[in-house]
Amino acid sequence: MSDVMYVSKESFEKMKKELHEMLTIQRPEASRAIAEAREKGDLRENAEYDAAKEAQGILEAKIAKLEIQVHSARIVDESEIDTSKVSVLTKVTFTNTATKKTVTYQLVGEKEANLKEGKISVSSPIGQGLLGKAIGDVAEVSVPNGLMKFKIENISI
């Protein structure tokens, strides 16, 4: 994962809310589950205790990861986006020069990427190949099955 993660304001708020819930609700619940399991006897043969400890470890790992993401997040304001070149949060319409198929994707940060919603990560090979291109430019993208060329047709917000 890159040092800086670009996100929209909505996505940043969602991340902060999720982190707050983990810290204030899920973490105390995990501690209570461990305490309840501990009361049930010998810890060496207590599967419930082992499961509660494992669940707590997984939760702590998720919290640590989300804290890093929140601290490395940079909010991109849509009103300040320059549509003369492809950048984070722009919608790009491009044509595959080999297949003549035209598609539109929005370039987003890794956390927001969702192909079904038409959002690709700026750190993906295609995202990286499109960044900085202007309308009419041809982006050459190296993908696992060769080199693809995309002609930029439109850039919008």
Chimera marker file (.cmm) of the C-alpha trace (Angstrom):
<marker_set name="trace">
<marker id="1" x="0.000" y="0.000" z="0.000" r="1" g="1" b="0" radius="0.5"/>
<marker id="2" x="1.316" y="3.471" z="-0.851" r="1" g="1" b="0" radius="0.5"/>
<marker id="3" x="2.209" y="6.033" z="1.816" r="1" g="1" b="0" radius="0.5"/>
<marker id="4" x="-0.598" y="8.407" z="0.870" r="1" g="1" b="0" radius="0.5"/>
<marker id="5" x="-4.125" y="7.206" z="0.206" r="1" g="1" b="0" radius="0.5"/>
<marker id="6" x="-6.409" y="9.603" z="-1.666" r="1" g="1" b="0" radius="0.5"/>
<marker id="7" x="-10.062" y="9.491" z="-0.636" r="1" g="1" b="0" radius="0.5"/>
<marker id="8" x="-13.210" y="11.527" z="-0.984" r="1" g="1" b="0" radius="0.5"/>
<marker id="9" x="-14.571" y="13.326" z="2.084" r="1" g="1" b="0" radius="0.5"/>
<marker id="10" x="-17.435" y="10.795" z="2.329" r="1" g="1" b="0" radius="0.5"/>
<marker id="11" x="-15.041" y="7.860" z="2.312" r="1" g="1" b="0" radius="0.5"/>
<marker id="12" x="-12.830" y="9.510" z="4.937" r="1" g="1" b="0" radius="0.5"/>
<marker id="13" x="-15.815" y="10.093" z="7.226" r="1" g="1" b="0" radius="0.5"/>
<marker id="14" x="-16.874" y="6.448" z="6.755" r="1" g="1" b="0" radius="0.5"/>
<marker id="15" x="-13.370" y="5.287" z="7.720" r="1" g="1" b="0" radius="0.5"/>
<marker id="16" x="-13.371" y="7.450" z="10.855" r="1" g="1" b="0" radius="0.5"/>
<marker id="17" x="-16.820" y="6.173" z="11.865" r="1" g="1" b="0" radius="0.5"/>
<marker id="18" x="-15.738" y="2.540" z="11.360" r="1" g="1" b="0" radius="0.5"/>
<marker id="19" x="-12.584" y="3.104" z="13.441" r="1" g="1" b="0" radius="0.5"/>
<marker id="20" x="-14.589" y="4.773" z="16.215" r="1" g="1" b="0" radius="0.5"/>
<marker id="21" x="-17.003" y="1.812" z="16.322" r="1" g="1" b="0" radius="0.5"/>
<marker id="22" x="-14.138" y="-0.659" z="16.520" r="1" g="1" b="0" radius="0.5"/>
<marker id="23" x="-12.489" y="1.256" z="19.360" r="1" g="1" b="0" radius="0.5"/>
<marker id="24" x="-15.594" y="2.034" z="21.424" r="1" g="1" b="0" radius="0.5"/>
<marker id="25" x="-17.865" y="-0.957" z="20.815" r="1" g="1" b="0" radius="0.5"/>
<marker id="26" x="-16.054" y="-3.935" z="19.325" r="1" g="1" b="0" radius="0.5"/>
<marker id="27" x="-12.865" y="-3.717" z="21.430" r="1" g="1" b="0" radius="0.5"/>
<marker id="28" x="-14.747" y="-3.692" z="24.788" r="1" g="1" b="0" radius="0.5"/>
<marker id="29" x="-16.953" y="-6.562" z="23.552" r="1" g="1" b="0" radius="0.5"/>
<marker id="30" x="-13.851" y="-8.606" z="22.730" r="1" g="1" b="0" radius="0.5"/>
<marker id="31" x="-12.426" y="-7.939" z="26.200" r="1" g="1" b="0" radius="0.5"/>
<marker id="32" x="-15.708" y="-9.008" z="27.827" r="1" g="1" b="0" radius="0.5"/>
<marker id="33" x="-15.758" y="-12.219" z="25.775" r="1" g="1" b="0" radius="0.5"/>
<marker id="34" x="-12.240" y="-13.058" z="26.960" r="1" g="1" b="0" radius="0.5"/>
<marker id="35" x="-13.150" y="-12.335" z="30.584" r="1" g="1" b="0" radius="0.5"/>
<marker id="36" x="-16.265" y="-14.530" z="30.371" r="1" g="1" b="0" radius="0.5"/>
<marker id="37" x="-14.308" y="-17.376" z="28.792" r="1" g="1" b="0" radius="0.5"/>
<marker id="38" x="-11.564" y="-17.061" z="31.412" r="1" g="1" b="0" radius="0.5"/>
<marker id="39" x="-14.140" y="-17.598" z="34.177" r="1" g="1" b="0" radius="0.5"/>
<marker id="40" x="-15.098" y="-20.972" z="32.693" r="1" g="1" b="0" radius="0.5"/>
<marker id="41" x="-12.063" y="-22.789" z="33.967" r="1" g="1" b="0" radius="0.5"/>
<marker id="42" x="-8.724" y="-24.173" z="32.849" r="1" g="1" b="0" radius="0.5"/>
<marker id="43" x="-7.317" y="-21.963" z="30.068" r="1" g="1" b="0" radius="0.5"/>
<marker id="44" x="-5.232" y="-24.796" z="28.576" r="1" g="1" b="0" radius="0.5"/>
<marker id="45" x="-8.373" y="-26.686" z="27.509" r="1" g="1" b="0" radius="0.5"/>
<marker id="46" x="-10.741" y="-23.755" z="27.019" r="1" g="1" b="0" radius="0.5"/>
<marker id="47" x="-11.650" y="-23.493" z="23.315" r="1" g="1" b="0" radius="0.5"/>
<marker id="48" x="-13.947" y="-20.539" z="23.999" r="1" g="1" b="0" radius="0.5"/>
<marker id="49" x="-11.028" y="-18.610" z="25.509" r="1" g="1" b="0" radius="0.5"/>
<marker id="50" x="-8.793" y="-19.451" z="22.549" r="1" g="1" b="0" radius="0.5"/>
<marker id="51" x="-11.477" y="-18.305" z="20.095" r="1" g="1" b="0" radius="0.5"/>
<marker id="52" x="-12.049" y="-15.057" z="22.004" r="1" g="1" b="0" radius="0.5"/>
<marker id="53" x="-8.304" y="-14.322" z="22.068" r="1" g="1" b="0" radius="0.5"/>
<marker id="54" x="-8.032" y="-15.042" z="18.346" r="1" g="1" b="0" radius="0.5"/>
<marker id="55" x="-11.013" y="-12.782" z="17.586" r="1" g="1" b="0" radius="0.5"/>
<marker id="56" x="-9.416" y="-10.030" z="19.664" r="1" g="1" b="0" radius="0.5"/>
<marker id="57" x="-6.148" y="-10.413" z="17.747" r="1" g="1" b="0" radius="0.5"/>
<marker id="58" x="-7.947" y="-10.117" z="14.411" r="1" g="1" b="0" radius="0.5"/>
<marker id="59" x="-9.836" y="-7.034" z="15.643" r="1" g="1" b="0" radius="0.5"/>
<marker id="60" x="-6.614" y="-5.398" z="16.854" r="1" g="1" b="0" radius="0.5"/>
<marker id="61" x="-4.998" y="-6.027" z="13.455" r="1" g="1" b="0" radius="0.5"/>
<marker id="62" x="-7.986" y="-4.424" z="11.701" r="1" g="1" b="0" radius="0.5"/>
<marker id="63" x="-7.834" y="-1.439" z="14.058" r="1" g="1" b="0" radius="0.5"/>
<marker id="64" x="-4.110" y="-0.976" z="13.422" r="1" g="1" b="0" radius="0.5"/>
<marker id="65" x="-4.592" y="-1.151" z="9.651" r="1" g="1" b="0" radius="0.5"/>
<marker id="66" x="-7.501" y="1.300" z="9.694" r="1" g="1" b="0" radius="0.5"/>
<marker id="67" x="-5.594" y="3.727" z="11.938" r="1" g="1" b="0" radius="0.5"/>
<marker id="68" x="-2.742" y="3.757" z="9.421" r="1" g="1" b="0" radius="0.5"/>
<marker id="69" x="-5.204" y="4.343" z="6.579" r="1" g="1" b="0" radius="0.5"/>
<marker id="70" x="-6.913" y="7.217" z="8.416" r="1" g="1" b="0" radius="0.5"/>
<marker id="71" x="-3.583" y="8.851" z="9.235" r="1" g="1" b="0" radius="0.5"/>
<marker id="72" x="-2.241" y="8.468" z="5.680" r="1" g="1" b="0" radius="0.5"/>
<marker id="73" x="-5.485" y="9.575" z="4.002" r="1" g="1" b="0" radius="0.5"/>
<marker id="74" x="-5.575" y="12.772" z="1.997" r="1" g="1" b="0" radius="0.5"/>
<marker id="75" x="-8.997" y="14.180" z="1.231" r="1" g="1" b="0" radius="0.5"/>
<marker id="76" x="-9.450" y="15.263" z="-2.367" r="1" g="1" b="0" radius="0.5"/>
<marker id="77" x="-11.944" y="18.095" z="-2.817" r="1" g="1" b="0" radius="0.5"/>
<marker id="78" x="-13.945" y="17.553" z="-6.017" r="1" g="1" b="0" radius="0.5"/>
<marker id="79" x="-14.328" y="21.321" z="-6.547" r="1" g="1" b="0" radius="0.5"/>
<marker id="80" x="-10.538" y="21.683" z="-6.892" r="1" g="1" b="0" radius="0.5"/>
<marker id="81" x="-10.017" y="18.891" z="-9.428" r="1" g="1" b="0" radius="0.5"/>
<marker id="82" x="-8.451" y="19.926" z="-12.724" r="1" g="1" b="0" radius="0.5"/>
<marker id="83" x="-10.196" y="18.039" z="-15.543" r="1" g="1" b="0" radius="0.5"/>
<marker id="84" x="-7.598" y="18.949" z="-18.168" r="1" g="1" b="0" radius="0.5"/>
<marker id="85" x="-5.629" y="15.850" z="-17.091" r="1" g="1" b="0" radius="0.5"/>
<marker id="86" x="-6.574" y="12.516" z="-15.537" r="1" g="1" b="0" radius="0.5"/>
<marker id="87" x="-6.213" y="12.636" z="-11.742" r="1" g="1" b="0" radius="0.5"/>
<marker id="88" x="-7.711" y="11.115" z="-8.609" r="1" g="1" b="0" radius="0.5"/>
<marker id="89" x="-11.555" y="11.274" z="-8.553" r="1" g="1" b="0" radius="0.5"/>
<marker id="90" x="-11.867" y="12.146" z="-12.241" r="1" g="1" b="0" radius="0.5"/>
<marker id="91" x="-14.112" y="10.062" z="-14.486" r="1" g="1" b="0" radius="0.5"/>
<marker id="92" x="-12.244" y="8.968" z="-17.573" r="1" g="1" b="0" radius="0.5"/>
<marker id="93" x="-13.798" y="7.706" z="-20.779" r="1" g="1" b="0" radius="0.5"/>
<marker id="94" x="-11.298" y="5.854" z="-22.912" r="1" g="1" b="0" radius="0.5"/>
<marker id="95" x="-11.237" y="3.494" z="-25.869" r="1" g="1" b="0" radius="0.5"/>
<marker id="96" x="-9.159" y="0.350" z="-26.075" r="1" g="1" b="0" radius="0.5"/>
<marker id="97" x="-7.399" y="0.836" z="-29.413" r="1" g="1" b="0" radius="0.5"/>
<marker id="98" x="-7.235" y="-2.908" z="-30.092" r="1" g="1" b="0" radius="0.5"/>
<marker id="99" x="-10.861" y="-3.834" z="-29.361" r="1" g="1" b="0" radius="0.5"/>
<marker id="100" x="-12.436" y="-0.400" z="-30.029" r="1" g="1" b="0" radius="0.5"/>
<marker id="101" x="-14.414" y="-0.850" z="-26.801" r="1" g="1" b="0" radius="0.5"/>
<marker id="102" x="-15.125" y="2.386" z="-24.910" r="1" g="1" b="0" radius="0.5"/>
<marker id="103" x="-15.521" y="2.413" z="-21.126" r="1" g="1" b="0" radius="0.5"/>
<marker id="104" x="-15.775" y="4.995" z="-18.357" r="1" g="1" b="0" radius="0.5"/>
<marker id="105" x="-14.132" y="4.593" z="-14.960" r="1" g="1" b="0" radius="0.5"/>
<marker id="106" x="-13.599" y="6.865" z="-12.016" r="1" g="1" b="0" radius="0.5"/>
<marker id="107" x="-10.080" y="6.812" z="-10.564" r="1" g="1" b="0" radius="0.5"/>
<marker id="108" x="-10.219" y="6.458" z="-6.790" r="1" g="1" b="0" radius="0.5"/>
<marker id="109" x="-7.995" y="5.482" z="-3.876" r="1" g="1" b="0" radius="0.5"/>
<marker id="110" x="-7.367" y="1.813" z="-3.094" r="1" g="1" b="0" radius="0.5"/>
<marker id="111" x="-9.988" y="1.695" z="-0.338" r="1" g="1" b="0" radius="0.5"/>
<marker id="112" x="-12.793" y="2.937" z="-2.615" r="1" g="1" b="0" radius="0.5"/>
<marker id="113" x="-12.004" y="0.798" z="-5.675" r="1" g="1" b="0" radius="0.5"/>
<marker id="114" x="-14.986" y="-1.267" z="-6.858" r="1" g="1" b="0" radius="0.5"/>
<marker id="115" x="-15.086" y="-2.449" z="-10.463" r="1" g="1" b="0" radius="0.5"/>
<marker id="116" x="-18.852" y="-3.095" z="-10.353" r="1" g="1" b="0" radius="0.5"/>
<marker id="117" x="-19.385" y="0.585" z="-9.502" r="1" g="1" b="0" radius="0.5"/>
<marker id="118" x="-16.996" y="1.694" z="-12.247" r="1" g="1" b="0" radius="0.5"/>
<marker id="119" x="-14.262" y="2.738" z="-9.808" r="1" g="1" b="0" radius="0.5"/>
<marker id="120" x="-10.662" y="1.652" z="-10.334" r="1" g="1" b="0" radius="0.5"/>
<marker id="121" x="-7.699" y="2.288" z="-8.071" r="1" g="1" b="0" radius="0.5"/>
<marker id="122" x="-5.108" y="4.876" z="-9.042" r="1" g="1" b="0" radius="0.5"/>
<marker id="123" x="-2.487" y="2.345" z="-7.968" r="1" g="1" b="0" radius="0.5"/>
<marker id="124" x="-3.744" y="-0.337" z="-10.380" r="1" g="1" b="0" radius="0.5"/>
<marker id="125" x="-1.784" y="-0.772" z="-13.632" r="1" g="1" b="0" radius="0.5"/>
<marker id="126" x="-4.566" y="0.866" z="-15.680" r="1" g="1" b="0" radius="0.5"/>
<marker id="127" x="-5.013" y="3.663" z="-13.112" r="1" g="1" b="0" radius="0.5"/>
<marker id="128" x="-1.294" y="4.410" z="-13.116" r="1" g="1" b="0" radius="0.5"/>
<marker id="129" x="-1.195" y="4.363" z="-16.918" r="1" g="1" b="0" radius="0.5"/>
<marker id="130" x="-4.064" y="6.849" z="-17.175" r="1" g="1" b="0" radius="0.5"/>
<marker id="131" x="-2.821" y="9.346" z="-14.561" r="1" g="1" b="0" radius="0.5"/>
<marker id="132" x="-1.650" y="12.638" z="-16.017" r="1" g="1" b="0" radius="0.5"/>
<marker id="133" x="-3.006" y="11.981" z="-19.514" r="1" g="1" b="0" radius="0.5"/>
<marker id="134" x="-5.113" y="14.554" z="-21.375" r="1" g="1" b="0" radius="0.5"/>
<marker id="135" x="-7.974" y="14.148" z="-23.847" r="1" g="1" b="0" radius="0.5"/>
<marker id="136" x="-6.608" y="12.691" z="-27.079" r="1" g="1" b="0" radius="0.5"/>
<marker id="137" x="-3.550" y="11.132" z="-25.425" r="1" g="1" b="0" radius="0.5"/>
<marker id="138" x="-2.872" y="7.416" z="-25.785" r="1" g="1" b="0" radius="0.5"/>
<marker id="139" x="-1.962" y="5.633" z="-22.561" r="1" g="1" b="0" radius="0.5"/>
<marker id="140" x="0.179" y="2.530" z="-22.878" r="1" g="1" b="0" radius="0.5"/>
<marker id="141" x="-0.494" y="0.183" z="-19.988" r="1" g="1" b="0" radius="0.5"/>
<marker id="142" x="1.543" y="-2.906" z="-19.214" r="1" g="1" b="0" radius="0.5"/>
<marker id="143" x="-0.776" y="-5.662" z="-17.981" r="1" g="1" b="0" radius="0.5"/>
<marker id="144" x="-0.065" y="-9.347" z="-17.289" r="1" g="1" b="0" radius="0.5"/>
<marker id="145" x="-1.112" y="-10.383" z="-20.801" r="1" g="1" b="0" radius="0.5"/>
<marker id="146" x="0.829" y="-7.690" z="-22.682" r="1" g="1" b="0" radius="0.5"/>
<marker id="147" x="0.669" y="-4.025" z="-23.561" r="1" g="1" b="0" radius="0.5"/>
<marker id="148" x="-2.713" y="-2.296" z="-23.903" r="1" g="1" b="0" radius="0.5"/>
<marker id="149" x="-3.291" y="1.095" z="-25.478" r="1" g="1" b="0" radius="0.5"/>
<marker id="150" x="-6.137" y="3.359" z="-24.411" r="1" g="1" b="0" radius="0.5"/>
<marker id="151" x="-7.131" y="6.597" z="-26.132" r="1" g="1" b="0" radius="0.5"/>
<marker id="152" x="-8.503" y="9.192" z="-23.704" r="1" g="1" b="0" radius="0.5"/>
<marker id="153" x="-11.889" y="10.403" z="-24.994" r="1" g="1" b="0" radius="0.5"/>
<marker id="154" x="-13.225" y="12.475" z="-22.077" r="1" g="1" b="0" radius="0.5"/>
<marker id="155" x="-12.327" y="13.588" z="-18.557" r="1" g="1" b="0" radius="0.5"/>
<marker id="156" x="-14.982" y="14.809" z="-16.122" r="1" g="1" b="0" radius="0.5"/>
<marker id="157" x="-15.862" y="14.914" z="-12.437" r="1" g="1" b="0" radius="0.5"/>
<link id1="1" id2="2" r="1" g="1" b="0" radius="0.2"/>
<link id1="2" id2="3" r="1" g="1" b="0" radius="0.2"/>
<link id1="3" id2="4" r="1" g="1" b="0" radius="0.2"/>
<link id1="4" id2="5" r="1" g="1" b="0" radius="0.2"/>
<link id1="5" id2="6" r="1" g="1" b="0" radius="0.2"/>
<link id1="6" id2="7" r="1" g="1" b="0" radius="0.2"/>
<link id1="7" id2="8" r="1" g="1" b="0" radius="0.2"/>
<link id1="8" id2="9" r="1" g="1" b="0" radius="0.2"/>
<link id1="9" id2="10" r="1" g="1" b="0" radius="0.2"/>
<link id1="10" id2="11" r="1" g="1" b="0" radius="0.2"/>
<link id1="11" id2="12" r="1" g="1" b="0" radius="0.2"/>
<link id1="12" id2="13" r="1" g="1" b="0" radius="0.2"/>
<link id1="13" id2="14" r="1" g="1" b="0" radius="0.2"/>
<link id1="14" id2="15" r="1" g="1" b="0" radius="0.2"/>
<link id1="15" id2="16" r="1" g="1" b="0" radius="0.2"/>
<link id1="16" id2="17" r="1" g="1" b="0" radius="0.2"/>
<link id1="17" id2="18" r="1" g="1" b="0" radius="0.2"/>
<link id1="18" id2="19" r="1" g="1" b="0" radius="0.2"/>
<link id1="19" id2="20" r="1" g="1" b="0" radius="0.2"/>
<link id1="20" id2="21" r="1" g="1" b="0" radius="0.2"/>
<link id1="21" id2="22" r="1" g="1" b="0" radius="0.2"/>
<link id1="22" id2="23" r="1" g="1" b="0" radius="0.2"/>
<link id1="23" id2="24" r="1" g="1" b="0" radius="0.2"/>
<link id1="24" id2="25" r="1" g="1" b="0" radius="0.2"/>
<link id1="25" id2="26" r="1" g="1" b="0" radius="0.2"/>
<link id1="26" id2="27" r="1" g="1" b="0" radius="0.2"/>
<link id1="27" id2="28" r="1" g="1" b="0" radius="0.2"/>
<link id1="28" id2="29" r="1" g="1" b="0" radius="0.2"/>
<link id1="29" id2="30" r="1" g="1" b="0" radius="0.2"/>
<link id1="30" id2="31" r="1" g="1" b="0" radius="0.2"/>
<link id1="31" id2="32" r="1" g="1" b="0" radius="0.2"/>
<link id1="32" id2="33" r="1" g="1" b="0" radius="0.2"/>
<link id1="33" id2="34" r="1" g="1" b="0" radius="0.2"/>
<link id1="34" id2="35" r="1" g="1" b="0" radius="0.2"/>
<link id1="35" id2="36" r="1" g="1" b="0" radius="0.2"/>
<link id1="36" id2="37" r="1" g="1" b="0" radius="0.2"/>
<link id1="37" id2="38" r="1" g="1" b="0" radius="0.2"/>
<link id1="38" id2="39" r="1" g="1" b="0" radius="0.2"/>
<link id1="39" id2="40" r="1" g="1" b="0" radius="0.2"/>
<link id1="40" id2="41" r="1" g="1" b="0" radius="0.2"/>
<link id1="41" id2="42" r="1" g="1" b="0" radius="0.2"/>
<link id1="42" id2="43" r="1" g="1" b="0" radius="0.2"/>
<link id1="43" id2="44" r="1" g="1" b="0" radius="0.2"/>
<link id1="44" id2="45" r="1" g="1" b="0" radius="0.2"/>
<link id1="45" id2="46" r="1" g="1" b="0" radius="0.2"/>
<link id1="46" id2="47" r="1" g="1" b="0" radius="0.2"/>
<link id1="47" id2="48" r="1" g="1" b="0" radius="0.2"/>
<link id1="48" id2="49" r="1" g="1" b="0" radius="0.2"/>
<link id1="49" id2="50" r="1" g="1" b="0" radius="0.2"/>
<link id1="50" id2="51" r="1" g="1" b="0" radius="0.2"/>
<link id1="51" id2="52" r="1" g="1" b="0" radius="0.2"/>
<link id1="52" id2="53" r="1" g="1" b="0" radius="0.2"/>
<link id1="53" id2="54" r="1" g="1" b="0" radius="0.2"/>
<link id1="54" id2="55" r="1" g="1" b="0" radius="0.2"/>
<link id1="55" id2="56" r="1" g="1" b="0" radius="0.2"/>
<link id1="56" id2="57" r="1" g="1" b="0" radius="0.2"/>
<link id1="57" id2="58" r="1" g="1" b="0" radius="0.2"/>
<link id1="58" id2="59" r="1" g="1" b="0" radius="0.2"/>
<link id1="59" id2="60" r="1" g="1" b="0" radius="0.2"/>
<link id1="60" id2="61" r="1" g="1" b="0" radius="0.2"/>
<link id1="61" id2="62" r="1" g="1" b="0" radius="0.2"/>
<link id1="62" id2="63" r="1" g="1" b="0" radius="0.2"/>
<link id1="63" id2="64" r="1" g="1" b="0" radius="0.2"/>
<link id1="64" id2="65" r="1" g="1" b="0" radius="0.2"/>
<link id1="65" id2="66" r="1" g="1" b="0" radius="0.2"/>
<link id1="66" id2="67" r="1" g="1" b="0" radius="0.2"/>
<link id1="67" id2="68" r="1" g="1" b="0" radius="0.2"/>
<link id1="68" id2="69" r="1" g="1" b="0" radius="0.2"/>
<link id1="69" id2="70" r="1" g="1" b="0" radius="0.2"/>
<link id1="70" id2="71" r="1" g="1" b="0" radius="0.2"/>
<link id1="71" id2="72" r="1" g="1" b="0" radius="0.2"/>
<link id1="72" id2="73" r="1" g="1" b="0" radius="0.2"/>
<link id1="73" id2="74" r="1" g="1" b="0" radius="0.2"/>
<link id1="74" id2="75" r="1" g="1" b="0" radius="0.2"/>
<link id1="75" id2="76" r="1" g="1" b="0" radius="0.2"/>
<link id1="76" id2="77" r="1" g="1" b="0" radius="0.2"/>
<link id1="77" id2="78" r="1" g="1" b="0" radius="0.2"/>
<link id1="78" id2="79" r="1" g="1" b="0" radius="0.2"/>
<link id1="79" id2="80" r="1" g="1" b="0" radius="0.2"/>
<link id1="80" id2="81" r="1" g="1" b="0" radius="0.2"/>
<link id1="81" id2="82" r="1" g="1" b="0" radius="0.2"/>
<link id1="82" id2="83" r="1" g="1" b="0" radius="0.2"/>
<link id1="83" id2="84" r="1" g="1" b="0" radius="0.2"/>
<link id1="84" id2="85" r="1" g="1" b="0" radius="0.2"/>
<link id1="85" id2="86" r="1" g="1" b="0" radius="0.2"/>
<link id1="86" id2="87" r="1" g="1" b="0" radius="0.2"/>
<link id1="87" id2="88" r="1" g="1" b="0" radius="0.2"/>
<link id1="88" id2="89" r="1" g="1" b="0" radius="0.2"/>
<link id1="89" id2="90" r="1" g="1" b="0" radius="0.2"/>
<link id1="90" id2="91" r="1" g="1" b="0" radius="0.2"/>
<link id1="91" id2="92" r="1" g="1" b="0" radius="0.2"/>
<link id1="92" id2="93" r="1" g="1" b="0" radius="0.2"/>
<link id1="93" id2="94" r="1" g="1" b="0" radius="0.2"/>
<link id1="94" id2="95" r="1" g="1" b="0" radius="0.2"/>
<link id1="95" id2="96" r="1" g="1" b="0" radius="0.2"/>
<link id1="96" id2="97" r="1" g="1" b="0" radius="0.2"/>
<link id1="97" id2="98" r="1" g="1" b="0" radius="0.2"/>
<link id1="98" id2="99" r="1" g="1" b="0" radius="0.2"/>
<link id1="99" id2="100" r="1" g="1" b="0" radius="0.2"/>
<link id1="100" id2="101" r="1" g="1" b="0" radius="0.2"/>
<link id1="101" id2="102" r="1" g="1" b="0" radius="0.2"/>
<link id1="102" id2="103" r="1" g="1" b="0" radius="0.2"/>
<link id1="103" id2="104" r="1" g="1" b="0" radius="0.2"/>
<link id1="104" id2="105" r="1" g="1" b="0" radius="0.2"/>
<link id1="105" id2="106" r="1" g="1" b="0" radius="0.2"/>
<link id1="106" id2="107" r="1" g="1" b="0" radius="0.2"/>
<link id1="107" id2="108" r="1" g="1" b="0" radius="0.2"/>
<link id1="108" id2="109" r="1" g="1" b="0" radius="0.2"/>
<link id1="109" id2="110" r="1" g="1" b="0" radius="0.2"/>
<link id1="110" id2="111" r="1" g="1" b="0" radius="0.2"/>
<link id1="111" id2="112" r="1" g="1" b="0" radius="0.2"/>
<link id1="112" id2="113" r="1" g="1" b="0" radius="0.2"/>
<link id1="113" id2="114" r="1" g="1" b="0" radius="0.2"/>
<link id1="114" id2="115" r="1" g="1" b="0" radius="0.2"/>
<link id1="115" id2="116" r="1" g="1" b="0" radius="0.2"/>
<link id1="116" id2="117" r="1" g="1" b="0" radius="0.2"/>
<link id1="117" id2="118" r="1" g="1" b="0" radius="0.2"/>
<link id1="118" id2="119" r="1" g="1" b="0" radius="0.2"/>
<link id1="119" id2="120" r="1" g="1" b="0" radius="0.2"/>
<link id1="120" id2="121" r="1" g="1" b="0" radius="0.2"/>
<link id1="121" id2="122" r="1" g="1" b="0" radius="0.2"/>
<link id1="122" id2="123" r="1" g="1" b="0" radius="0.2"/>
<link id1="123" id2="124" r="1" g="1" b="0" radius="0.2"/>
<link id1="124" id2="125" r="1" g="1" b="0" radius="0.2"/>
<link id1="125" id2="126" r="1" g="1" b="0" radius="0.2"/>
<link id1="126" id2="127" r="1" g="1" b="0" radius="0.2"/>
<link id1="127" id2="128" r="1" g="1" b="0" radius="0.2"/>
<link id1="128" id2="129" r="1" g="1" b="0" radius="0.2"/>
<link id1="129" id2="130" r="1" g="1" b="0" radius="0.2"/>
<link id1="130" id2="131" r="1" g="1" b="0" radius="0.2"/>
<link id1="131" id2="132" r="1" g="1" b="0" radius="0.2"/>
<link id1="132" id2="133" r="1" g="1" b="0" radius="0.2"/>
<link id1="133" id2="134" r="1" g="1" b="0" radius="0.2"/>
<link id1="134" id2="135" r="1" g="1" b="0" radius="0.2"/>
<link id1="135" id2="136" r="1" g="1" b="0" radius="0.2"/>
<link id1="136" id2="137" r="1" g="1" b="0" radius="0.2"/>
<link id1="137" id2="138" r="1" g="1" b="0" radius="0.2"/>
<link id1="138" id2="139" r="1" g="1" b="0" radius="0.2"/>
<link id1="139" id2="140" r="1" g="1" b="0" radius="0.2"/>
<link id1="140" id2="141" r="1" g="1" b="0" radius="0.2"/>
<link id1="141" id2="142" r="1" g="1" b="0" radius="0.2"/>
<link id1="142" id2="143" r="1" g="1" b="0" radius="0.2"/>
<link id1="143" id2="144" r="1" g="1" b="0" radius="0.2"/>
<link id1="144" id2="145" r="1" g="1" b="0" radius="0.2"/>
<link id1="145" id2="146" r="1" g="1" b="0" radius="0.2"/>
<link id1="146" id2="147" r="1" g="1" b="0" radius="0.2"/>
<link id1="147" id2="148" r="1" g="1" b="0" radius="0.2"/>
<link id1="148" id2="149" r="1" g="1" b="0" radius="0.2"/>
<link id1="149" id2="150" r="1" g="1" b="0" radius="0.2"/>
<link id1="150" id2="151" r="1" g="1" b="0" radius="0.2"/>
<link id1="151" id2="152" r="1" g="1" b="0" radius="0.2"/>
<link id1="152" id2="153" r="1" g="1" b="0" radius="0.2"/>
<link id1="153" id2="154" r="1" g="1" b="0" radius="0.2"/>
<link id1="154" id2="155" r="1" g="1" b="0" radius="0.2"/>
<link id1="155" id2="156" r="1" g="1" b="0" radius="0.2"/>
<link id1="156" id2="157" r="1" g="1" b="0" radius="0.2"/>
</marker_set>
